[in-house]
């Protein structure tokens, strides 16, 4: 059984796996001021259960797996999970999204275990603003993590910046300059109105591109095109690239190729919908691989044609920290 497509003829080959809902930051667009009700350890999937889901998904056509959180590196011994997943045949791309705070101390071990690359969430290059956005004074730690990941071959290291009007939108040019001065691969992401982010205002990708015009023309490049929806460009003379992810102003649902597995084992066909399928209960009752595959196919068949943000409709049941982004 190979090749998995939904009813809209979109190939599904990418699985995002949240390993925890816990995080060592409290980013204002991700975690509400009141916090979230954290899952108990018994409620989250064990590493062996995660591997079982991946092993069931691979024969259906899943070839890319990304580990997310919360913050995945706060879960104990994540290196062990990476090693288990790297041993699964046909996984072509095993990657990690992290806030980078403790990445420096784990980068080499993750690379040795089989991780291919990392994306680092970074919303400000200014220490005080970083603290205001995240609640933690840790910008220097994140920058060390980026350097450590690059040094050990977790390449390409990409930074993800959620651009928020009146919060950090005045740093778009500063981030873009890093692609010239430091060879960074920078990605700008439109804020999605989910959970506690609904009170913040997004900046459309078109406006971001316009602001970057002072640095020179953006040249289209396919260098880093991978499993995700970013469009990549390069400034003149830059070693690094600039990517734009625009789920609000230029939705890319027509090319969506992914499923999401939450830390407590819910398989979500769409980030911006509350529909999901409970895999944990089936795993713990002893479901066979074929039974798991039938559930994965059901999730694919439930994928909507597109999100409904333009109608003011989005996921309400969980915030980003609980979904895995």
C-alpha positions in Angstrom: 0.0 0.0 0.0 1.8 3.1 -1.2 0.8 6.7 -1.9 -1.7 8.6 0.2 -3.9 11.3 -1.2 -7.0 13.1 0.0 -10.2 13.8 -1.8 -8.7 16.9 -3.4 -5.8 14.9 -5.0 -3.2 16.3 -2.6 -0.5 13.8 -1.8 0.0 13.4 2.0 3.6 12.6 2.9 4.4 14.7 5.9 3.6 14.0 9.6 4.2 16.6 12.4 4.5 14.9 15.8 4.1 16.9 19.0 6.0 15.1 21.8 4.9 17.4 24.6 2.6 20.3 25.4 5.2 21.7 27.9 7.5 24.6 27.1 10.2 26.6 28.8 8.9 29.9 27.2 5.5 31.6 27.4 5.2 33.3 24.0 2.3 35.7 24.0 0.7 34.3 20.8 1.1 30.7 21.9 0.3 30.4 25.6 -2.4 32.5 27.3 -1.6 34.5 30.4 -3.6 32.0 32.5 -1.5 29.2 31.2 -2.8 25.9 29.9 -3.9 22.7 31.6 -0.9 20.5 31.1 -1.2 16.8 30.3 0.0 14.2 32.7 2.9 12.0 31.7 0.4 9.1 31.4 -1.7 11.0 28.9 1.0 11.6 26.4 2.2 9.1 23.9 5.3 7.1 24.9 8.2 7.1 22.4 7.4 3.6 21.5 3.8 4.5 20.7 5.0 7.4 18.5 7.2 5.0 16.6 4.3 2.7 16.1 2.2 5.4 14.5 5.1 6.4 12.2 5.8 2.8 11.3 2.1 2.4 10.4 2.1 5.7 8.4 5.3 5.0 6.3 3.8 2.2 4.1 0.9 4.7 3.3 3.4 7.2 1.9 4.7 9.3 4.8 8.3 10.1 4.2 8.9 13.3 6.3 8.5 13.5 10.1 9.0 16.7 12.1 9.1 16.7 15.9 7.5 19.6 17.6 6.0 20.6 21.0 5.4 22.7 23.1 9.1 22.6 23.2 10.3 19.1 22.2 13.7 19.4 23.9 12.1 19.7 27.4 11.0 16.1 27.1 13.5 13.8 28.6 15.8 11.8 26.3 14.4 13.1 23.1 17.6 11.8 21.5 16.3 8.2 22.1 13.1 9.0 20.0 15.2 10.5 17.2 17.4 7.4 17.1 14.3 5.1 16.9 12.7 7.2 14.2 15.9 7.5 12.2 15.9 3.7 12.0 12.5 3.5 10.4 13.0 2.7 6.7 11.7 5.2 4.1 11.8 8.2 6.4 13.7 10.6 4.1 13.5 13.7 6.3 13.6 13.8 10.1 13.6 17.3 11.5 12.8 19.3 14.6 11.2 22.6 15.5 12.6 24.1 18.7 12.8 27.5 20.4 16.5 26.9 20.7 16.9 27.7 24.4 18.6 24.4 25.2 19.6 23.4 21.7 23.3 24.1 22.2 23.6 21.3 24.7 21.7 18.8 22.6 22.6 19.6 19.0 25.5 17.2 18.5 23.7 14.2 20.1 20.6 14.9 18.0 22.7 15.0 14.8 24.6 11.8 15.8 21.2 10.1 16.5 20.0 10.8 13.0 18.3 14.2 13.0 18.7 15.9 9.7 17.9 19.6 10.4 16.3 22.1 12.8 14.0 25.1 12.6 14.5 27.6 15.4 11.6 29.9 16.5 13.0 33.4 17.0 10.8 36.4 17.2 13.2 39.1 18.1 16.9 39.9 17.9 16.7 42.4 20.7 17.2 41.0 24.2 14.6 43.1 26.1 11.9 42.6 23.4 12.7 38.8 23.3 12.0 38.8 27.0 8.8 40.7 26.6 7.5 38.3 23.9 8.6 35.0 25.5 8.7 35.9 29.2 12.3 34.7 29.5 15.7 36.4 29.1 17.2 33.7 26.9 18.1 35.4 23.5 21.8 34.6 24.0 21.0 30.9 24.6 19.0 30.7 21.4 21.8 32.3 19.4 24.2 29.8 20.9 21.8 27.0 19.9 21.7 28.3 16.3 25.5 28.4 16.1 25.8 24.9 17.6 23.3 23.4 15.2 25.1 24.9 12.2 28.5 23.8 13.5 27.5 20.2 13.9 25.8 19.9 10.5 22.1 20.2 11.3 21.7 21.9 8.0 20.1 24.0 6.8 19.2 25.7 10.1 16.1 27.9 9.5 14.8 30.6 11.8 11.0 31.1 12.1 9.8 34.6 12.9 6.1 35.2 13.6 5.6 38.8 12.5 3.2 40.8 14.6 2.2 44.4 13.9 3.3 46.7 16.6 5.3 44.0 18.4 8.2 43.0 16.2 7.3 44.0 12.6 10.0 46.7 12.7 12.7 43.9 12.9 11.9 42.3 9.5 14.8 44.2 7.8 17.1 43.3 10.7 16.4 39.6 10.3 16.7 39.8 6.5 20.2 41.4 6.8 21.3 38.3 8.7 21.0 36.3 5.4 23.7 38.5 4.0 26.0 39.1 7.0 25.7 35.6 8.7 24.2 33.3 6.0 21.1 32.7 7.9 18.0 31.1 6.4 15.2 33.3 7.7 11.5 32.6 7.4 8.8 35.1 8.1 5.4 33.6 9.2 2.0 35.4 9.2 0.4 35.3 12.6 -2.6 33.0 12.6 -5.6 34.0 14.7 -5.7 30.8 16.9 -6.2 30.7 20.6 -4.6 33.6 22.5 -3.2 35.1 19.3 -6.6 36.5 18.3 -5.9 39.8 20.0 -2.7 40.4 17.9 -2.6 41.7 14.4 -0.8 39.9 11.5 1.3 41.5 8.8 0.7 40.2 5.3 3.7 38.7 3.5 3.2 41.3 0.7 3.9 44.1 3.1 6.9 42.3 4.5 8.4 41.9 1.0 7.7 45.6 0.4 9.6 46.6 3.5 12.6 44.5 2.4 12.9 46.5 -0.8 15.4 48.8 0.8 17.9 45.9 0.9 17.6 45.2 -2.8 15.5 43.1 -5.1 14.4 39.6 -3.9 15.3 36.9 -6.3 13.1 33.8 -6.4 15.0 30.6 -5.4 14.1 27.0 -5.1 17.2 26.1 -3.0 15.4 25.3 0.2 12.0 24.1 -1.0 11.1 21.1 1.1 8.1 19.6 2.7 6.6 22.9 3.9 4.7 25.8 2.3 7.4 28.5 2.3 8.3 30.5 -0.8 12.0 31.3 -0.8 13.9 34.3 -2.1 17.5 35.6 -1.9 18.9 39.1 -1.5 21.8 40.1 -3.8 25.0 38.7 -2.5 23.4 36.7 0.3 24.4 33.2 1.2 21.2 32.7 3.1 17.6 32.8 2.0 14.4 34.5 3.0 11.2 32.5 3.2 7.6 33.6 3.5 4.8 31.5 5.0 1.5 33.2 4.4 -1.5 31.1 5.7 -3.7 34.1 6.0 -3.2 36.4 3.1 -2.1 33.8 0.5 -3.4 30.5 1.8 -1.6 27.4 0.6 -4.2 24.8 1.5 -4.2 23.6 -2.1 -0.8 22.2 -1.5 -1.2 20.9 2.1 0.6 17.6 2.5 0.5 17.0 6.2 -1.1 15.5 9.2 -0.5 16.4 12.8 -0.2 14.1 15.8 -0.7 15.8 19.1 1.2 14.8 22.3 -1.9 12.9 23.6 -2.3 11.0 20.4 -5.0 12.9 18.5 -4.4 12.8 14.7 -5.5 16.1 13.2 -6.2 16.5 9.5 -6.0 20.3 9.6 -4.2 22.7 12.0 -7.1 25.2 11.9 -9.9 22.7 12.6 -10.8 21.0 15.8 -11.6 17.7 14.1 -9.3 14.8 15.1 -9.1 11.1 15.5 -8.0 9.4 18.8 -5.1 7.1 18.1 -4.0 6.7 21.7 -7.0 4.8 22.8 -6.5 2.4 19.9 -2.8 2.0 20.5 -3.4 1.1 24.2 -6.1 -1.4 23.4 -3.6 -3.2 21.2 -4.6 -2.1 17.7 -2.8 -3.8 14.8 -0.8 -1.8 12.2 -3.6 -2.3 9.7 -6.1 -0.9 12.2 -3.9 2.1 12.7 -3.5 2.6 9.0 -7.3 2.6 8.6 -7.5 5.4 11.1 -4.8 7.3 9.3 -6.6 6.9 6.0 -9.8 8.2 7.8 -7.9 11.3 8.9 -6.7 12.0 5.4 -10.2 11.6 4.0 -11.4 14.1 6.6 -9.0 16.8 5.4 -11.0 19.9 4.4 -10.3 21.6 1.1 -9.1 24.7 2.9 -9.2 26.5 6.2 -12.0 29.0 7.0 -10.1 31.9 8.6 -11.7 34.2 6.0 -15.0 33.3 7.6 -13.7 33.9 11.1 -13.7 30.2 11.8 -10.6 28.5 13.3 -9.7 25.9 15.9 -11.0 26.8 19.3 -10.4 23.7 21.4 -6.7 24.0 21.7 -4.0 26.6 21.4 -0.8 26.2 19.4 1.2 24.8 22.3 -1.3 22.0 22.6 -1.5 21.2 18.9 2.1 21.3 17.9 2.0 24.2 15.4 
